[in-house]
Amino acid sequence: MINSKEILDRVNFLVEKHQPLVASDPYRLYYHLMPSVGLLNDPNGFVYYRGEYHIFYQWNPFATAHGSKFWGHSVSTDLVHWKEAPIILAPGEWYDKNGCYSGSAVVFEDQMYVFYTGNVKDENGKRDSYQCLAVSKDGIHFEKKGPVINVPDGYTAHFRDPKVFRKNNKWYMVLGAQTDAGTGEAVYYTSNNLYDWNFHGTLAGSGKNGLGAFGYMWECPDFFELGGTDILMVCPQGIEAKGYEYQNVFQTGYFSGKINDREEIFQHGPFREMDRGFDFYAPQTTSGPNGRRLVFGWMGNAEDENSQQPTTKYEWVHALTLPRELKWKNGKLLQHPVEELKSLRGKEIKFENTRLEKHKALRFQELVFEMIVDFNSFDTDCLTIEIGESKLIYYRKEQLFTFQRKHFSKPGLMEVRHCKLKELRSIHIFKDTSSIELFLNNGEEVFTSRVFDDNNVILLHIEDGSATLNIQKWDLKRV
Ligand code: FRU
């Protein structure tokens, strides 16, 4: 067994050693959750416990690359100001020796129960996985209880990311899985005591419920009810790009429908992508104290080898998205930045009914800001908002919104993402030093992306016709 005190000492040593370098990175974010050193990926265990929000995250403190994963931990009362807490899970036991992979947390009888995937590899690289439990009486110290579920027959060791929730007076666990036939699924279990779990098989998957072949593995499922609808949020791997859709290496989206518990089926509609940007993956939700459905995503995605992010020179990489609230409206999942983010607002600039015409651009300068643009009239076929070296363009005739950013590591190259959009009514922008989150038409479509630009000019301009708009813009404070 690996001595976890020794490992944690090594982590603390690294954090301290690299702290000055990390802090000197001009792309270090002002108001997003980031690793103090190394690589962060999925949000885990998002939960409200004893008056505080807890967010955990996949963390490799030893390198700016994937590897052995720990659970980092941050705590907040307002979702905006976070205090870093000690690591709660370090790999080391026989059942998690190669990584404490993603999972979730629930509160039961005033204790926090954390479920995660123990990732194990033998000397030949052969993988095993176990769904494991750890319990805490204070939300800070956790006791590992070991595996509660082994991989069932019919599935490969790509069986992970338990999301536990309560429904119909029992506990449910949904998991991402790969069948022996090499297809992706979400499966589920139920339990009365959080220790003993009954397997119910497929919740949704390739070839089920009208869905054709749909990827070779599904990761990081979440399941919740919103506005009377059951939603399975999930990240399928192995979906081919199609038109403007499925452009990232791995996808994030949801199925909506109704679970029929007795017949053990989830009747659902088609898969819809949740985000149109470059960097969004593995979102996880929790229910806040007043029933709000809150979500964090990983502001990253699997990388291709050519696009190392510039922050790796400063010994850190990736961040979580802003916390968002989910709403269900007209058969669609909407995302809104949480209200609490208003506490970051500093100096405000406001324009009302400003008219844009060709050769009459609006210009600002700011690196970190929030901006809301509402259109009163939209009589142009091409509207552009430049933010640093990134460009947001709406083509009215084509009913197309596009986002372009500078390629991280190929000089002179731009990359682009699109979504079809019938009309553009409003854009809500959160810009941090090296990220942009765009909420279009009140959260109907969202683009989340990292950007590494060299200027901080903001320009709004049109090619023809005119547009009138209201603009509110705030400086945002560093937390
Ligand atoms: C998703 C994922 C999960 C896994 C974790 C490991 O990004 O691959 O399926 O549990 O990351 O860090």
Boltz pocket constraint, residues with backbone or C-beta under 6 A from the ligand:
constraints:
  - pocket:
      binder: B
      contacts: [[A, 41], [A, 42], [A, 58], [A, 67], [A, 69], [A, 101], [A, 102], [A, 103], [A, 117], [A, 160], [A, 161], [A, 219], [A, 220], [A, 281], [A, 282]]
      max_distance: 6.0
